[in-house]
Amino acid sequence: MADGESSREATARTLRNAFGNVFSFFILLLIGILAFSIRLFSVIKYESVIHEFDPYFNYRVTQFLTKNGIYDFWNWFDDRTWYPLGRVIGGTVYPGLTLTAGTLWWLLNSLNIPLSVETVCVFTAPIFSAFASWATYLLTKEVKGTGAGLTAAVLLAMVPSYISRSVAGSYDNEAVAIFALIFTFYLYIKTLNTGSLFYATLNALAYFYMVCSWGGYTFIINLIPMHVLLCIVTGRYSSRLYIAYAPLVVLGTLLAALVPVVGFNAVMTSEHFASFLVFIIIHVVALVYHVKGNLSPRMFKVAVTLVVSVGLVVCCAMIAVLIALVASSPTKGWSGRSLSLLDPTYASKYIPIIASVSEHQPPTWPSYFMDINVLAFLVPAGIIACFLPLSDASSFVVLYIVTAVYFSGVMVRLMLVFAPAACIMSGIALSEAFNVLTRSIKFQLPGSSGISQSGDTSMNTEGEQNDIAKTEKMDETAKERPSKKNKRKEKEPVVKASIRSRIERRLLVLPLEASVIAIILLVLLGAFYVKVACKVDAALNVHALLTSTLEKSSRVGRWKLVHCVWAAAEAYSAPSIVLTTYSREGGLHVFDDFREAYAWLSHNTEVDDKVASWWDYGYQTTAMANRTVIVDNNTWNNTHIATVGTAMSSPEKAAWEIFNSLDVKYVLVVFGGLVGYPSDDINKFLWMVRIGGGVFPHIKEPDYLRDGQYRIDSQATPTMLNCLMYKLSYYRFVETDGKAFDRVRQTEIGKKYFKLTHFEEKASSTSSPKRSGTGKRNPWH
Amino acid sequence: MARSISMEAAGLTLAFLILTFLTISAASSTNQIQILNAERRIDLSSHIVKVFLTLKVENVMTAPASEIVLAFPPAQADHLALVKAQAAIGKKKKKSYVHLDVNPTELPDAPNGTKYFSISLLNPLSLGETATLEVLYILTHSLKPFPAEISQSESQLVYFRDSALILSPYHVKQQTTFLKTPSTKVESFTRVEPTKFAGRELKYGPYEDRPPYSFSPVTVHLENNSPFAVVEELLREVEISHWGNIQITEHYKLVHAGARHKGVFSRVEYQSRPSFSGTSSFKHLLASLPPRVHSVYYRDDIGNISSSHLRSDYRKSELEIEPRYPLFGGWKATFVIGYGLPLEDFLFESPDGKRYLNFSFGCPLAETVVDKLTIKVVLPEGSKDPSAAVPFPVEQRLETKYSYLDVVGRTVLVLEKKNVVPEHITPFQVYYTFKPIFMLAEPLMLASVFFLFFVACLAYLHNDLSIRK
């Protein structure tokens, strides 16, 4: 009887497992589709086009790669940018994204699926966000089981912070890097849980992919050592930890050094030192454990004193050498961006160019709320859940979220690293909550309470029992995982363990009514999360379009009211090179001035003409207009940017001399005063002055400010009213409405009637739109 | 019945033989024919110059004349896009026109490189018989902007050069030439008395009794602000899918071929005073597409161009497109228009079991000249024996294209023609054979790939591949 029952139970279990697997497979598939399709708003609402600035560069590089092949790509010296210096693209770009999209394109084309490079680039980010949510599933599953994994995957698929960086068309490094990041963490945890060298090798490869893709790989190579150190300090050292860490450092560093942009930095810069230090420590610890295992306790004590005394001397010497080396380099071996991570005030003090990028600013509180909204409340619960019980894996996740919170607090861009951690934590929290609540209900439902002990096999209750068995199974798998304490338990007979856990669970039971209500509330919350999105979507549509010209900061207010992923997708979908508004009659008006200007440049200027503009537009000009630019968004040469900044802030003649020395024939200026487009060059002008003044002391910021205020009206300083930027922007502006009223600055301009002496207007973009991109040319050329 | 047909055929062959014989003999004697009355109307209102020539010819020799020769000075011949001729049959009310064949030809004693086209008459003219011919020929790139560079506020002036007298290998008894100008503004014109300019019409003639090859060059300097839209290269790709759709993709390289723009382009001025500023520039174009057109797109290398309107009814669809910026003289723009059409409107089966595509040649944009037109007809995979029937000479060749999941590739019939004007928009046919079974090739391929994938999955799950036991 017992035999038959157990075999039947076994088949039932396999069957249930099979169903469970298929079920979670389909859920994962749906999550992937959700992650992919939620990012397509930009294509549906606008068009299949590359967004923003950096993606245009990546797109251009991908085009080059697909046209000229991989070898030419590594050797590519780009003479279309940073004129007359040029830029070695092959050696200064993280090639991961480009190679990924290039490979995708090549694969599709070898199957005779004629998709253009642009299409592939546009859809790379959504595809990889589907991968990223699967990777999140795997990672969270390793930490807290399948349920938590699925929840975390759903959350990651919809988290606004990640959506903002991975909508279709935002073809940037982060698009693939987040997947690589999560996948590397997953493989690390997997290796830690299994102790398999196979996964360790895969981990090193995943790390290599991450290094290829994004500068943020330093986060991995610092976080993992920190975790290893934590494990060692808390006495959780095991051979699995060694296998997870040592191959990663050796293989990973070797592989990282293969990437041209990293090269010797992988062993030379301070960002990587932590990993080497921990590498040494883990070896020492491994040796200690090994020796400890072989010697008797007394002998071991003697050995320890001997080694410690000798080791201290050696260590001191080495640390001294190390410190001397590090101190000899001006930035202490840290790159500017990394330094600004450690010291948030660093950039604004020393490198205005890093500070001038909006995504390098510290985020505001509302932006946390907007980017991860409801998850922010679930994270603490998730952290608590990670401590019951604490395993190697869950301690890693806790460490991850703690560091990510700090980094995201320094730089708004790193919110992206924080988002997956928040999703994992919230996934764990939600699934734990469901676990507790459903269990409470199950144990208290009338008629089912006594069954588990009596071993009744009636048809009704079998399901109940199976459920219990399932949760037991989950517990078992959770307990199979690391932590030395649990290891002992594994040896105990399963029956005993299950009885004990059952008793434990009975103690944790909540009142039936409370748990039913809580479950309903949780479900409602989930439904609300999506439903509100649907409902509000329509209303917001109009609202969003009305306010589309407003800055992101003003959107925040709206997001406080409605936490909805869909609308977030809407907010983040605008490709930034096109804007749309509805006219009063309900017709759609499209502002397409950026592309108008680029198309004009591309078709109506000589191929070798040089175009000067502020660096924001450098990538787009090279990619869309195919013209040589002086500076671009890869801000590697501060002096060069300062030269352009100086020219823009100089009077016409001086500016002409600077531009003439750079062979510039056209100057591109973005002006939004006519239609109220706020991110135009006049608003960026102070940065030009600051950056220019940083290198050329004759440009002084106070000259452009009246009593510390930046203004362009009649109170403006004469230096301001005579600088090139002012003149190019407001040339003949008064003829548009007779008053020269600037809609962005909400004021009439200071100097209305003037002539250009050294430049002439060559072309400016359409109708009444916000931006008149003015290509102006020197008359003597 | 059959007998009469064969009789007719024999008669035709005979007539044909005589015709060829006569052609040879006629070539040697151009004084066989004299032109009683010639009237030429030159339409200069757009940048495509249309010339309507009405000739009343008479045979003055005993030998029957079966063809009339038109002569063109070499400068004009290079810009000649099309020559069409028709003969009027019947009197006054029941007048109808019959299309006549026009072919380039050579005459032995051609002075100064004159080029000839011969019009084959329906019935040879016997002695004293007359016939009325109507000829239309079209010249492109024949208006030379002068001054060659203008600023934004100036209007565009062009030179038109021709002869006051019709160049002809025949004796012309009486002739008149009318020039229709786009506006009343004419800077200057050569006088060859009698010459009269009134309203928008410049009249040369009538001139009496001019010997063969009389020539009297005239130059007209006139204002022409019509859009000089020239498509330097147009590639039209017609992709046939037997699943019910024809996909057309058209790649344009557009240029404003008028006087080059010089100096400043002021947007403020352009928008505030549209009638004085940039009059020769143009900012929209009209493309006429077939009815029932769907999924129309209009874009260029850097994305969608958001300024276009589609109006469509059951007879035709009109697509109004705006380039990204107004085109001034010498400015260029490239773009792509694509659309889908229902297959049943264009694909038919001929009596001999072949399928044929009936599609229109030429450029859908109104009033544009295409310097080089390439039409690629992509036939479905597995189709054989492609052949094209085009009413005028074009270059043809075959290519292979690989598209979605193709294995053997699709046959592409490429048609090329230079100097294409709107009058070339006439239907042409592409014949090919196709077995419907080929339609299933790709779905079957996909299905089998998925099947194999699942089989592989099954095999993997049911066999333990690990080395360890």
Contacts between the chains, C-beta under 8 A, distances in Angstrom:
chain1	res1	chain2	res2	distance
A	46	B	304	8.0
A	47	B	299	7.8
A	47	B	303	5.9
A	47	B	304	4.2
A	48	B	303	8.0
A	49	B	302	7.7
A	49	B	303	4.1
A	49	B	304	6.9
A	111	B	405	6.7
A	112	B	402	4.5
A	112	B	403	6.5
A	112	B	404	6.5
A	112	B	405	5.6
A	112	B	406	4.9
A	112	B	407	8.0
A	113	B	404	5.8
A	113	B	405	6.8
A	114	B	402	7.6
A	114	B	403	5.7
A	114	B	404	7.1
A	577	B	303	7.8
A	578	B	303	7.8
A	578	B	306	7.2
A	590	B	306	3.9
A	590	B	307	7.6
A	592	B	305	7.5
A	592	B	306	5.3
A	592	B	307	7.7
A	592	B	324	7.3
A	595	B	302	5.4
A	595	B	303	6.3
A	595	B	324	6.4
A	596	B	324	4.5
A	596	B	325	5.5
A	598	B	302	6.4
A	599	B	300	6.6
A	599	B	302	6.5
A	599	B	324	4.3
A	599	B	325	6.8
A	599	B	333	7.0
A	600	B	324	7.0
A	600	B	325	5.0
A	600	B	331	7.9
A	602	B	301	8.0
A	603	B	331	6.7
A	603	B	332	4.3
A	603	B	333	5.7
A	603	B	334	6.9
A	604	B	330	7.8
A	604	B	331	5.0
A	604	B	332	6.5
A	624	B	301	7.9
A	624	B	302	4.5
A	732	B	266	6.7
A	732	B	268	5.3
A	735	B	268	4.8
A	735	B	269	7.9
A	735	B	272	7.1
A	736	B	268	6.0
A	760	B	263	7.3
A	760	B	264	5.4
A	761	B	264	5.2
A	761	B	265	6.8
A	761	B	266	5.8
A	762	B	264	7.2
A	762	B	265	6.2
A	763	B	265	4.8
A	763	B	267	7.5
A	763	B	325	7.0
A	764	B	265	7.4
A	764	B	266	7.7
A	764	B	267	4.0
A	765	B	267	7.2
A	765	B	325	7.2
A	766	B	267	7.6
A	766	B	325	7.3
A	767	B	271	6.9
A	768	B	271	8.0
A	772	B	267	6.2
